[in-house]
Amino acid sequence: MTEKKLPNIYIYNPTCEIAIANGTLSFFPNKTLSKFEKDLDVLPLCFTDSNDVLLVRQMPDNDFLNQISAAGIKLPKFKVLEDALTDDEFVKTDKNSLQAWGWSPRIHHILKPFKTSCSSEYLAQPNAYWKDEHRDLYGRETALKVLKTFLNNHPDDIYIDQSQIARVCTNIQEIEVLIEEWKQLVIKAPLSSSGRGLQVLRYSHLNDSITQWINGTLEAQDYLTVEALLDKKYDFSLQYHCDGKGKLSYMGPGFFLTSSNGQYEGNILGGMPEYFKAYLSDAQMDELSNGIKSAMEESDLATNYCGYLGIDCLLFEDKSGKMRIQPCVEINLRYNMGTLALILDEYLAPNTSGAFKMIFKPKSTFDEFHKEMEKKHPFKMKDGKWLKGYLPLVSPYQNKNFGAYILLENTEE
């Protein structure tokens, strides 16, 4: 008789880095970020199996679930978080693991009632419980150490010069020295993500608002990282899974779209876009992904974290006009959109490509956007695969301000 597979419990909490920076169990995201978490809370369904449970802030509607199911995505069971926490039977039911989008003291505290019914294998993972030392793993110093290890092991001028990589600063005076050296620079908070928590300095001086931000961040997070402003051309990522025992497995690359100030807007689907291939050969991608994997396995990260993670990288043009690689801008220790894009790629028909995007409609709704896109780009499948058109990945029928969707095209259509 086949042993029944225990469910994994998923929850979407993209504010995990902000929660780590705050550090308190009572942290609560601001109104906009809370709406962001609520509106997009079904996104982990792309990772789930039919036996799993996805904890949500509101139940998804049947029209959306039918649409997603018809597209071939296996639906998990859904349970409202507040109800799950007060349901004694659910709390006590045997579970395999807890799969938060990202860990923080807050989400560990929220999910604590479920831990007593999780598997012993899960509870033996290094991040099954929050420890004070985990905070440092998520900070930018961890990414900087991995970058330095990689560059020491790969002294090739295709990669960024060590004189341009980030420096750790603990006061305004240290930042002013780097302004003199680099003129244009980027100042980043240790704990932030998706283009937030940073200041771009293009005019070689600190104005009052940036100075105030620096002092506030130093008070809250102890240090800042400061790096030379690069002439960035393209963003991409490397996606891994860490077993928590010192080994990482490479899942693949991600190619994403960002706004002018570096904020994430979406992921390209269908593999490496043609314009990347002129700058990143298969051999270079292999060297890069294997080298970063080795550098991470030498770090504390490999034995203190278990789960998915993404390395943000970029291609930039140096002052001589040569295209070079910054191989580790930051490390995202969580599920992330690059990982999600790799999962979505598995649904695509041959010769299909496109993008996964997230949008914010503060003065209207995702519902209105959906109606327009559904008419303009009807969704089509072929042989069980996604061929072309528009498909929402969160419900477009619940008055949401934030939305997520894919838009595909096929070269043979």
Secondary structure, DSSP 4 states (H G I P E B T S, - for coil): -PPPPPPEEEE--TTHHHHHHH--TT----HHHHHHHHHTTTGGGGT--TT-EEEESSPPPHHHHHHHHHTTPPP-EEEEHHHHHH-HHHHHS-BSEEEESS--HHHHHHHHHHHTTB-HHHHTSTTSS--TTHHHHHSHHHHHHHHHHHHHH---TTBPPGGGS-EEESSHHHHHHHHHHHSSEEEE-SS--TT-SEEEE-SSS--HHHHHHHHHHHHHHS-EEEEEPPEEEEEEEEEEEEESSS-EEEEEEEEEEE-TTS-EEEEEESSS-HHHHTT--HHHHHHHHHHHHHHHHTSTHHHH-EEEEEEEEEEEE-TTS-EEEEEEEEEE-S--HHHHHHHHHTTBPTTEEEEEEEEE-TTS-HHHHHHHHHHHS--EEETTEEEEEEEESS-SSS--SEEEEEEEEETT-
